[in-house]
Amino acid sequence: MASLSIPGVEELDETGLSAPVCRTVTPDGDVLLLVPGDSAAARAAAHAPDDDLTAVMEITDVAPVSVPHRIRGRAWVAGWLATVRGDQRAEAALLLAERHPVGELLGIGEALQPEHVPGEYGNAAWTMLRLEVGECAVDDLWGAEPVEPDEFAAATPDPLQAHEAELLQHLHAAHGDQVRGLCALLGDRTAHCGLRDRAVPVGLDRFGLRVRFTDAERRSFDARFDFPEPVRDVAELRRAMHVLFEAAAQ
């Protein structure tokens, strides 16, 4: 979930400024955003002199499972916002469509039209924006840290991201006892793991599993269980989970 803020632009409209409908990162580390053509963000970028419009995108990481306090972390990407123009429009549209393969519904086709006019499906025309990254920061379970633009550009998508929600739901429904059994790996915190039905997997990536435990007094805490090495696909994930479960059962 992402929102966009532009200093000096107060119009937090419902058509695109606060929530771009899709986004992706280019090989150079810029962020491409798709917003309605009549949104405040599109208008501000179109009229900015020399493409010098500062903006901040806030990304909120929300757990895809039903638990209290679902926000797992936040990130901020600050830089300079500009309209994607000329020959770059086709390249940007292809990249967005490749990573969000519902381009017709999201208006990528309209964004390529010479003039922004209402589309044949009744949607407003759309505009592609480019955010040149100047600085980043992340605040999550491990604390708040700055991220250099070069590090941001070099980062790769997590291979489990597209399947995280269904994998977490499967772990909770089919392996609930084993997930709770991971509490045995927590050392001094084992006594606080508490209720049998209150161990919920809330995060999963190539590096490990995050579980929320709730004790008998309804106090919650999150614990992270790292895999022996990063996994590259679901098959490697299965093996890594078996290693964790076996270690907890010993």
C-alpha positions, 0 to 999 in steps of 0.5 A: 500500500503506497501513498504519495505526498508533494510539498505545497500540494494540499489536494489529497484527492481520491483520483490518484495523489494519495494512492498510485494504482500501481508502481514498479522500479526501473533497472536504473532504480527510478520508481514508475507510478501510474496515476489518473491524468486528472489527479493532483499528482499528474497536474503538479508534475505536468506544470513543474518547471524543469521536472524539479518537483520534490515528492515522498512516497510512503509504503506501508507493509500490511500483513496479508492475514487477519491479526491485530496491528497488521502493519509490519513496517514502513518505507519512505522513498523521497526524490524528484517527480516528473511526467514520463514523456516522449519515447520513454512512455512506451518503455515505461508502459511495457515495464508496468504492464509486465509486472502488473498484467492488467494494464487495460483495466489500470489505464496503461493503454490510455496513458500512451494516448497523445491526449489524455481524454476519457477512455472507452471504458469510462475511466479517466485518462491515466498518466505515468510518473517517474520518481527519481530516488534521492533518499530512502528509509525503512522502519520495521521489526529490526528498527529504522535504517536509511537506504542508499539509492544505489542499494535501492536500485540493486534490490531484487523482488522477493521470490515469495512475494506473489505467493506470500498470502496463500503460503501464510494461510496454508501454514496457519491452517495446515501446520498450526501446531508446528508453527506454534512449536517454533516457540521452542527455538526462542530460548528464554522467551519460550515460557511467554509463547502462551496460547495454543491457538495464538501463534499466527504466521504474519510474514514470509520472505526468502530469508525466513518466517515471522510469527506473532505469539500471544501469551495467556495474558493476551500480550503479543510479540513477534519472533523471526525465524531465519532459514539456513540460507535464502530460498529461491522458490516454493520448493526450497521454501518447503525444505527450509520449513522442514528444517525449522520444524525439525529443529523445534521438535528436538 
